[in-house]
């Protein structure tokens, strides 16, 4: 199945409401900002016209093999962009010095999918398509395959040459306060609205008990749990993640509709059903709470997909490298070129 360049998703809310975004290309271009900086939609059309369809095919195949793939690819782009900018630095296997081993990057996956997509593209267009663009395209396709919006991805990034664990020390953390989260996003040029929308990517995927230990057993001075957790939900979380239990046990970030991209994650936050602390904190602050509430209800649900797409495109423009002096087109995604 080929995706139309004019297509937004058939977007299903939890109530079964189906909303089809039928927008002309010029309107989508205006709303989502498809020409961000020096990136542009269709960058590879003259040099590697099959690039996007090749990536899409690999992501679809990987998703059929492993349903966790979409969430892994979506998280991978976020963690790439939030360190050195969207330059594929997260992909570099730099041993114990590389950023992928940073504490905040624990549990990242999808590297094999990106490498396979890169290898398949290289067979057709050698030395043309960057790994950082493949990450962005794969994240978009992952969202769509999870019943989320299909959106155009501006491309033209070059790959960075640096991967340093120390530069990943300021990643957003599951235990950050709302003020700290807002500050970290603001430093990357992202708004409070972007913070809510990009956090809503937790509508799919899982987390590990490691990331909610503090929230369950050491949130208050006396060792109590986060009071934002619903009293009826807290026993369920503790049953999955018992005190001093296996910190690698995984549980869905959205326990209601874990495999579907929808606004349920925001309803969970409102209702005290957020799994990780950073999601719950979105309801601690008036500005982010207002954004969360704006998407709950049929009218808000219809806007959620489009707004999420805008936030992803905006994030995808953070710190991009577009010239040969700034970056390269890696031959393989896990290593910088030797010359």
MINU-475244 format. One record per residue (C-alpha): x, y, z; residue in three letters. Coordinates in Angstrom, 1 decimal. Layout:
// MINU-475244
{xx->X	yy->Y	zz->Z	res->ALA}
...
END
This chain:
// MINU-475244
{xx->0.0	yy->0.0	zz->0.0	res->UNK}
{xx->1.4	yy->3.4	zz->-1.0	res->UNK}
{xx->0.6	yy->6.4	zz->1.2	res->UNK}
{xx->-0.8	yy->9.4	zz->-0.6	res->UNK}
{xx->1.3	yy->12.6	zz->-0.1	res->UNK}
{xx->-2.0	yy->14.3	zz->0.6	res->UNK}
{xx->-3.2	yy->11.8	zz->3.2	res->UNK}
{xx->-3.9	yy->12.3	zz->6.8	res->UNK}
{xx->-5.1	yy->9.3	zz->8.8	res->UNK}
{xx->-8.4	yy->7.6	zz->9.2	res->UNK}
{xx->-8.1	yy->8.4	zz->12.9	res->UNK}
{xx->-10.1	yy->6.4	zz->15.4	res->UNK}
{xx->-10.9	yy->7.7	zz->18.9	res->UNK}
{xx->-11.6	yy->5.3	zz->21.7	res->UNK}
{xx->-15.3	yy->5.7	zz->21.1	res->UNK}
{xx->-15.0	yy->4.5	zz->17.6	res->UNK}
{xx->-15.3	yy->8.0	zz->16.0	res->UNK}
{xx->-13.5	yy->8.1	zz->12.7	res->UNK}
{xx->-12.2	yy->11.4	zz->11.4	res->UNK}
{xx->-10.7	yy->11.7	zz->8.0	res->UNK}
{xx->-8.4	yy->14.7	zz->7.6	res->UNK}
{xx->-8.9	yy->15.8	zz->4.0	res->UNK}
{xx->-6.6	yy->18.8	zz->3.5	res->UNK}
{xx->-5.0	yy->20.1	zz->0.4	res->UNK}
{xx->-1.2	yy->19.9	zz->0.1	res->UNK}
{xx->-0.9	yy->23.7	zz->0.4	res->UNK}
{xx->-3.0	yy->23.7	zz->3.6	res->UNK}
{xx->-0.9	yy->20.9	zz->5.2	res->UNK}
{xx->2.2	yy->22.6	zz->4.1	res->UNK}
{xx->1.1	yy->25.8	zz->5.9	res->UNK}
{xx->-0.1	yy->24.0	zz->9.1	res->UNK}
{xx->2.7	yy->21.6	zz->9.6	res->UNK}
{xx->5.6	yy->23.7	zz->8.2	res->UNK}
{xx->6.9	yy->21.2	zz->5.7	res->UNK}
{xx->9.8	yy->23.4	zz->4.7	res->UNK}
{xx->11.6	yy->23.9	zz->8.0	res->UNK}
{xx->15.0	yy->25.6	zz->7.6	res->UNK}
{xx->17.0	yy->23.9	zz->4.9	res->UNK}
{xx->15.0	yy->20.7	zz->5.1	res->UNK}
{xx->12.3	yy->20.1	zz->2.6	res->UNK}
{xx->9.7	yy->17.5	zz->1.7	res->UNK}
{xx->10.8	yy->15.4	zz->-1.3	res->UNK}
{xx->14.5	yy->16.1	zz->-0.8	res->UNK}
{xx->15.4	yy->12.7	zz->-2.2	res->UNK}
{xx->12.9	yy->12.7	zz->-5.1	res->UNK}
{xx->15.5	yy->13.5	zz->-7.8	res->UNK}
{xx->18.3	yy->11.4	zz->-6.2	res->UNK}
{xx->16.6	yy->8.4	zz->-4.6	res->UNK}
{xx->12.9	yy->8.5	zz->-5.4	res->UNK}
{xx->12.3	yy->5.1	zz->-3.7	res->UNK}
{xx->13.9	yy->6.0	zz->-0.4	res->UNK}
{xx->10.7	yy->6.6	zz->1.6	res->UNK}
{xx->8.9	yy->3.6	zz->0.2	res->UNK}
{xx->11.9	yy->1.4	zz->1.1	res->UNK}
{xx->12.0	yy->2.6	zz->4.6	res->UNK}
{xx->8.3	yy->2.2	zz->4.9	res->UNK}
{xx->8.4	yy->-1.4	zz->3.8	res->UNK}
{xx->11.1	yy->-2.3	zz->6.3	res->UNK}
{xx->9.2	yy->-0.7	zz->9.1	res->UNK}
{xx->6.0	yy->-2.5	zz->8.1	res->UNK}
{xx->7.8	yy->-5.8	zz->8.0	res->UNK}
{xx->9.5	yy->-5.2	zz->11.4	res->UNK}
{xx->6.2	yy->-4.3	zz->12.9	res->UNK}
{xx->4.6	yy->-7.5	zz->11.7	res->UNK}
{xx->7.5	yy->-9.4	zz->13.3	res->UNK}
{xx->7.6	yy->-7.5	zz->16.5	res->UNK}
{xx->4.5	yy->-5.3	zz->17.6	res->UNK}
{xx->6.8	yy->-3.3	zz->19.9	res->UNK}
{xx->8.7	yy->-1.9	zz->16.8	res->UNK}
{xx->6.6	yy->1.3	zz->16.3	res->UNK}
{xx->7.1	yy->2.5	zz->19.9	res->UNK}
{xx->10.8	yy->1.7	zz->19.7	res->UNK}
{xx->11.2	yy->3.8	zz->16.5	res->UNK}
{xx->9.2	yy->6.7	zz->17.8	res->UNK}
{xx->11.2	yy->6.8	zz->21.0	res->UNK}
{xx->14.5	yy->6.5	zz->19.1	res->UNK}
{xx->13.9	yy->9.7	zz->17.1	res->UNK}
{xx->13.0	yy->11.6	zz->20.3	res->UNK}
{xx->16.2	yy->10.5	zz->22.0	res->UNK}
{xx->18.3	yy->11.3	zz->19.0	res->UNK}
{xx->16.9	yy->14.8	zz->18.6	res->UNK}
{xx->17.2	yy->15.7	zz->22.2	res->UNK}
{xx->21.0	yy->15.4	zz->22.5	res->UNK}
{xx->23.1	yy->16.5	zz->19.5	res->UNK}
{xx->20.0	yy->17.4	zz->17.4	res->UNK}
{xx->18.4	yy->15.2	zz->14.8	res->UNK}
{xx->21.7	yy->13.9	zz->13.4	res->UNK}
{xx->21.6	yy->10.1	zz->14.0	res->UNK}
{xx->24.2	yy->10.3	zz->16.8	res->UNK}
{xx->22.2	yy->7.9	zz->18.9	res->UNK}
{xx->22.9	yy->5.2	zz->16.3	res->UNK}
{xx->26.7	yy->5.3	zz->16.6	res->UNK}
{xx->28.1	yy->2.3	zz->18.5	res->UNK}
{xx->30.8	yy->4.0	zz->20.4	res->UNK}
{xx->31.3	yy->1.5	zz->23.1	res->UNK}
{xx->30.9	yy->2.7	zz->26.7	res->UNK}
{xx->31.6	yy->6.3	zz->25.5	res->UNK}
{xx->28.5	yy->6.5	zz->23.2	res->UNK}
{xx->25.3	yy->8.3	zz->24.1	res->UNK}
{xx->23.2	yy->5.3	zz->23.6	res->UNK}
{xx->24.5	yy->4.0	zz->26.9	res->UNK}
{xx->23.4	yy->7.1	zz->28.8	res->UNK}
{xx->21.0	yy->6.3	zz->31.7	res->UNK}
{xx->18.2	yy->8.2	zz->30.0	res->UNK}
{xx->18.6	yy->6.0	zz->26.9	res->UNK}
{xx->18.2	yy->2.7	zz->28.7	res->UNK}
{xx->15.7	yy->0.4	zz->26.9	res->UNK}
{xx->16.1	yy->2.1	zz->23.5	res->UNK}
{xx->15.7	yy->-0.3	zz->20.6	res->UNK}
{xx->15.0	yy->-0.3	zz->16.9	res->UNK}
{xx->18.6	yy->0.0	zz->15.9	res->UNK}
{xx->18.4	yy->-3.1	zz->13.8	res->UNK}
{xx->15.4	yy->-1.8	zz->11.9	res->UNK}
{xx->17.2	yy->1.4	zz->11.0	res->UNK}
{xx->20.3	yy->-0.6	zz->9.9	res->UNK}
{xx->18.2	yy->-2.8	zz->7.7	res->UNK}
{xx->16.4	yy->0.2	zz->6.1	res->UNK}
{xx->19.8	yy->1.8	zz->5.5	res->UNK}
{xx->21.2	yy->-1.3	zz->3.9	res->UNK}
{xx->18.2	yy->-1.7	zz->1.6	res->UNK}
{xx->18.4	yy->2.0	zz->0.6	res->UNK}
{xx->22.1	yy->1.7	zz->0.0	res->UNK}
{xx->21.6	yy->-1.1	zz->-2.5	res->UNK}
{xx->19.5	yy->1.3	zz->-4.6	res->UNK}
{xx->21.1	yy->4.7	zz->-3.9	res->UNK}
{xx->24.6	yy->4.4	zz->-2.5	res->UNK}
{xx->25.8	yy->7.3	zz->-0.3	res->UNK}
{xx->22.7	yy->9.4	zz->-0.8	res->UNK}
{xx->20.3	yy->9.0	zz->2.1	res->UNK}
{xx->21.3	yy->9.8	zz->5.7	res->UNK}
{xx->20.7	yy->7.7	zz->8.7	res->UNK}
{xx->19.2	yy->10.6	zz->10.5	res->UNK}
{xx->16.6	yy->11.0	zz->7.8	res->UNK}
{xx->15.8	yy->7.3	zz->8.0	res->UNK}
{xx->15.2	yy->7.7	zz->11.7	res->UNK}
{xx->12.7	yy->10.5	zz->11.1	res->UNK}
{xx->11.0	yy->8.6	zz->8.2	res->UNK}
{xx->10.8	yy->5.4	zz->10.3	res->UNK}
{xx->9.3	yy->7.2	zz->13.2	res->UNK}
{xx->6.6	yy->8.7	zz->11.0	res->UNK}
{xx->5.8	yy->5.3	zz->9.5	res->UNK}
{xx->5.7	yy->3.7	zz->12.9	res->UNK}
{xx->3.1	yy->6.3	zz->14.1	res->UNK}
{xx->0.9	yy->5.6	zz->11.0	res->UNK}
{xx->1.1	yy->1.8	zz->11.5	res->UNK}
{xx->-0.2	yy->2.3	zz->15.0	res->UNK}
{xx->-3.3	yy->4.1	zz->13.7	res->UNK}
{xx->-1.8	yy->7.5	zz->14.1	res->UNK}
{xx->-1.4	yy->10.3	zz->11.6	res->UNK}
{xx->0.5	yy->10.1	zz->8.4	res->UNK}
{xx->2.5	yy->13.3	zz->7.9	res->UNK}
{xx->5.1	yy->14.6	zz->5.5	res->UNK}
{xx->8.7	yy->14.5	zz->6.8	res->UNK}
{xx->11.1	yy->17.2	zz->5.6	res->UNK}
{xx->14.4	yy->15.6	zz->4.8	res->UNK}
{xx->17.9	yy->16.6	zz->3.9	res->UNK}
{xx->19.7	yy->16.0	zz->7.2	res->UNK}
{xx->23.3	yy->14.9	zz->7.3	res->UNK}
{xx->24.6	yy->12.6	zz->10.0	res->UNK}
{xx->26.7	yy->13.8	zz->12.9	res->UNK}
{xx->30.1	yy->12.5	zz->13.7	res->UNK}
{xx->30.0	yy->12.7	zz->17.5	res->UNK}
{xx->28.4	yy->10.4	zz->20.0	res->UNK}
{xx->29.4	yy->11.2	zz->23.6	res->UNK}
{xx->27.6	yy->9.9	zz->26.6	res->UNK}
{xx->28.3	yy->13.1	zz->28.6	res->UNK}
{xx->26.2	yy->15.1	zz->26.1	res->UNK}
{xx->23.2	yy->12.9	zz->27.0	res->UNK}
{xx->23.2	yy->13.8	zz->30.6	res->UNK}
{xx->20.4	yy->16.4	zz->30.3	res->UNK}
{xx->17.7	yy->14.2	zz->28.7	res->UNK}
{xx->14.2	yy->14.5	zz->30.1	res->UNK}
{xx->13.8	yy->12.0	zz->32.9	res->UNK}
{xx->10.8	yy->10.1	zz->34.2	res->UNK}
{xx->11.3	yy->11.7	zz->37.7	res->UNK}
{xx->11.7	yy->15.3	zz->36.5	res->UNK}
{xx->9.4	yy->17.9	zz->37.9	res->UNK}
{xx->7.1	yy->19.7	zz->35.6	res->UNK}
{xx->9.3	yy->22.9	zz->35.8	res->UNK}
{xx->12.4	yy->20.9	zz->34.9	res->UNK}
{xx->10.6	yy->19.2	zz->32.0	res->UNK}
{xx->9.4	yy->22.5	zz->30.6	res->UNK}
{xx->12.9	yy->24.0	zz->30.9	res->UNK}
{xx->14.5	yy->21.1	zz->29.1	res->UNK}
{xx->12.0	yy->21.3	zz->26.2	res->UNK}
{xx->12.3	yy->25.1	zz->26.1	res->UNK}
{xx->16.1	yy->24.8	zz->25.7	res->UNK}
{xx->15.4	yy->22.8	zz->22.5	res->UNK}
{xx->12.9	yy->25.4	zz->21.2	res->UNK}
{xx->9.9	yy->23.3	zz->22.1	res->UNK}
{xx->6.8	yy->24.8	zz->23.8	res->UNK}
{xx->4.6	yy->23.6	zz->26.6	res->UNK}
{xx->2.1	yy->22.3	zz->24.0	res->UNK}
{xx->4.9	yy->20.4	zz->22.3	res->UNK}
{xx->5.9	yy->18.9	zz->25.7	res->UNK}
{xx->2.3	yy->17.5	zz->26.1	res->UNK}
{xx->2.0	yy->16.3	zz->22.5	res->UNK}
{xx->5.4	yy->14.6	zz->22.4	res->UNK}
{xx->4.8	yy->13.0	zz->25.8	res->UNK}
{xx->1.6	yy->11.7	zz->24.3	res->UNK}
{xx->3.7	yy->9.4	zz->22.2	res->UNK}
{xx->3.5	yy->7.2	zz->25.3	res->UNK}
{xx->0.1	yy->6.2	zz->23.9	res->UNK}
{xx->2.1	yy->3.2	zz->22.5	res->UNK}
{xx->4.9	yy->1.2	zz->24.0	res->UNK}
{xx->6.1	yy->0.0	zz->27.3	res->UNK}
{xx->8.4	yy->1.0	zz->30.2	res->UNK}
{xx->10.3	yy->-0.9	zz->32.8	res->UNK}
{xx->9.8	yy->-1.0	zz->36.5	res->UNK}
{xx->13.2	yy->0.7	zz->36.8	res->UNK}
{xx->11.6	yy->3.9	zz->35.7	res->UNK}
{xx->8.7	yy->3.9	zz->38.2	res->UNK}
{xx->10.5	yy->2.6	zz->41.4	res->UNK}
{xx->10.8	yy->6.1	zz->42.9	res->UNK}
{xx->7.3	yy->6.9	zz->42.0	res->UNK}
{xx->5.9	yy->3.9	zz->43.8	res->UNK}
{xx->8.2	yy->3.5	zz->46.8	res->UNK}
{xx->10.1	yy->6.7	zz->47.5	res->UNK}
{xx->8.2	yy->9.6	zz->46.2	res->UNK}
{xx->7.5	yy->11.2	zz->49.6	res->UNK}
{xx->9.8	yy->11.7	zz->52.5	res->UNK}
{xx->8.3	yy->8.8	zz->54.3	res->UNK}
{xx->8.7	yy->6.4	zz->51.4	res->UNK}
{xx->5.1	yy->6.8	zz->50.1	res->UNK}
{xx->3.8	yy->6.7	zz->46.5	res->UNK}
{xx->3.1	yy->9.6	zz->44.2	res->UNK}
{xx->-0.3	yy->10.9	zz->45.3	res->UNK}
{xx->-1.1	yy->11.6	zz->41.7	res->UNK}
{xx->-1.6	yy->7.9	zz->41.2	res->UNK}
{xx->-5.3	yy->6.8	zz->41.4	res->UNK}
{xx->-5.9	yy->4.8	zz->44.6	res->UNK}
{xx->-7.5	yy->2.1	zz->42.5	res->UNK}
{xx->-4.5	yy->2.0	zz->40.1	res->UNK}
{xx->-1.7	yy->2.0	zz->42.6	res->UNK}
{xx->-2.2	yy->-1.6	zz->43.7	res->UNK}
{xx->-2.0	yy->-2.8	zz->40.1	res->UNK}
{xx->1.3	yy->-0.9	zz->39.5	res->UNK}
{xx->2.8	yy->-2.4	zz->42.7	res->UNK}
{xx->1.7	yy->-5.8	zz->41.7	res->UNK}
{xx->3.5	yy->-5.5	zz->38.4	res->UNK}
{xx->6.5	yy->-3.8	zz->40.0	res->UNK}
{xx->6.9	yy->-5.1	zz->43.6	res->UNK}
{xx->9.3	yy->-3.5	zz->46.1	res->UNK}
{xx->12.8	yy->-4.7	zz->45.3	res->UNK}
{xx->11.4	yy->-6.8	zz->42.5	res->UNK}
{xx->12.8	yy->-7.3	zz->39.0	res->UNK}
{xx->13.4	yy->-3.8	zz->37.7	res->UNK}
{xx->13.4	yy->-5.1	zz->34.1	res->UNK}
{xx->9.8	yy->-6.2	zz->34.0	res->UNK}
{xx->8.0	yy->-4.2	zz->31.4	res->UNK}
{xx->4.5	yy->-2.8	zz->31.5	res->UNK}
{xx->2.4	yy->-0.7	zz->29.0	res->UNK}
{xx->2.7	yy->3.1	zz->29.2	res->UNK}
{xx->-1.0	yy->3.2	zz->28.3	res->UNK}
{xx->-2.7	yy->0.4	zz->30.1	res->UNK}
{xx->-6.0	yy->1.0	zz->28.4	res->UNK}
{xx->-5.2	yy->1.0	zz->24.7	res->UNK}
{xx->-1.6	yy->0.1	zz->24.6	res->UNK}
{xx->-1.2	yy->-0.8	zz->21.0	res->UNK}
{xx->-3.2	yy->2.0	zz->19.4	res->UNK}
{xx->-2.2	yy->5.6	zz->18.8	res->UNK}
{xx->-5.0	yy->7.7	zz->20.4	res->UNK}
{xx->-5.8	yy->10.3	zz->23.0	res->UNK}
{xx->-6.4	yy->7.7	zz->25.8	res->UNK}
{xx->-2.9	yy->8.5	zz->27.2	res->UNK}
{xx->-4.1	yy->12.0	zz->28.0	res->UNK}
{xx->-7.3	yy->10.7	zz->29.6	res->UNK}
{xx->-5.1	yy->8.4	zz->31.7	res->UNK}
{xx->-3.1	yy->11.4	zz->32.9	res->UNK}
{xx->-6.3	yy->13.2	zz->33.9	res->UNK}
{xx->-7.6	yy->10.2	zz->35.7	res->UNK}
{xx->-4.5	yy->9.3	zz->37.7	res->UNK}
{xx->-3.6	yy->6.4	zz->35.5	res->UNK}
{xx->-0.3	yy->7.7	zz->34.2	res->UNK}
{xx->2.4	yy->5.0	zz->34.5	res->UNK}
{xx->5.5	yy->7.1	zz->34.6	res->UNK}
{xx->6.0	yy->10.3	zz->36.6	res->UNK}
{xx->6.8	yy->12.6	zz->33.8	res->UNK}
{xx->3.4	yy->11.9	zz->32.2	res->UNK}
{xx->1.6	yy->12.5	zz->35.5	res->UNK}
{xx->3.5	yy->15.8	zz->36.0	res->UNK}
{xx->1.7	yy->17.3	zz->33.0	res->UNK}
{xx->-1.3	yy->17.7	zz->35.2	res->UNK}
{xx->0.6	yy->19.5	zz->37.9	res->UNK}
{xx->1.0	yy->22.7	zz->36.0	res->UNK}
{xx->-1.8	yy->25.0	zz->34.8	res->UNK}
{xx->-0.4	yy->25.5	zz->31.3	res->UNK}
{xx->0.3	yy->21.9	zz->30.5	res->UNK}
{xx->-3.0	yy->20.8	zz->32.2	res->UNK}
{xx->-4.9	yy->23.1	zz->29.9	res->UNK}
{xx->-3.3	yy->21.5	zz->26.9	res->UNK}
{xx->-4.0	yy->18.0	zz->28.1	res->UNK}
{xx->-7.7	yy->18.9	zz->28.8	res->UNK}
{xx->-8.0	yy->20.5	zz->25.3	res->UNK}
{xx->-7.6	yy->17.1	zz->23.6	res->UNK}
{xx->-10.1	yy->15.2	zz->25.8	res->UNK}
{xx->-13.5	yy->15.0	zz->24.0	res->UNK}
{xx->-14.5	yy->14.5	zz->20.4	res->UNK}
{xx->-13.5	yy->18.0	zz->19.2	res->UNK}
{xx->-10.1	yy->17.7	zz->20.8	res->UNK}
{xx->-9.6	yy->14.2	zz->19.6	res->UNK}
{xx->-10.0	yy->15.3	zz->16.0	res->UNK}
{xx->-7.2	yy->17.9	zz->16.4	res->UNK}
{xx->-4.8	yy->15.6	zz->18.2	res->UNK}
{xx->-3.4	yy->13.7	zz->15.2	res->UNK}
{xx->-2.7	yy->16.9	zz->13.3	res->UNK}
{xx->-1.2	yy->18.7	zz->16.2	res->UNK}
{xx->1.0	yy->15.7	zz->17.1	res->UNK}
{xx->2.3	yy->15.7	zz->13.5	res->UNK}
{xx->3.2	yy->19.3	zz->13.8	res->UNK}
{xx->5.1	yy->18.7	zz->17.0	res->UNK}
{xx->7.0	yy->15.8	zz->15.4	res->UNK}
{xx->8.0	yy->17.9	zz->12.4	res->UNK}
{xx->9.1	yy->20.7	zz->14.7	res->UNK}
{xx->11.1	yy->18.3	zz->16.9	res->UNK}
{xx->12.7	yy->16.8	zz->13.8	res->UNK}
{xx->14.2	yy->20.2	zz->12.9	res->UNK}
{xx->16.2	yy->20.5	zz->16.2	res->UNK}
{xx->19.9	yy->21.1	zz->15.5	res->UNK}
{xx->19.8	yy->19.6	zz->12.0	res->UNK}
{xx->23.1	yy->19.4	zz->10.1	res->UNK}
{xx->22.6	yy->20.1	zz->6.4	res->UNK}
{xx->26.1	yy->20.8	zz->5.0	res->UNK}
{xx->29.1	yy->18.7	zz->4.3	res->UNK}
{xx->31.1	yy->20.7	zz->6.9	res->UNK}
{xx->28.5	yy->19.9	zz->9.5	res->UNK}
{xx->27.9	yy->16.2	zz->8.8	res->UNK}
{xx->28.1	yy->13.3	zz->6.5	res->UNK}
{xx->26.1	yy->10.5	zz->4.8	res->UNK}
{xx->27.2	yy->7.5	zz->6.8	res->UNK}
{xx->27.8	yy->4.2	zz->5.0	res->UNK}
{xx->26.4	yy->2.3	zz->7.9	res->UNK}
{xx->24.4	yy->3.9	zz->10.7	res->UNK}
{xx->26.4	yy->2.5	zz->13.6	res->UNK}
{xx->29.7	yy->4.0	zz->12.7	res->UNK}
{xx->31.1	yy->7.3	zz->11.3	res->UNK}
{xx->32.8	yy->7.1	zz->7.9	res->UNK}
{xx->36.5	yy->6.4	zz->8.1	res->UNK}
{xx->37.4	yy->9.0	zz->5.5	res->UNK}
END
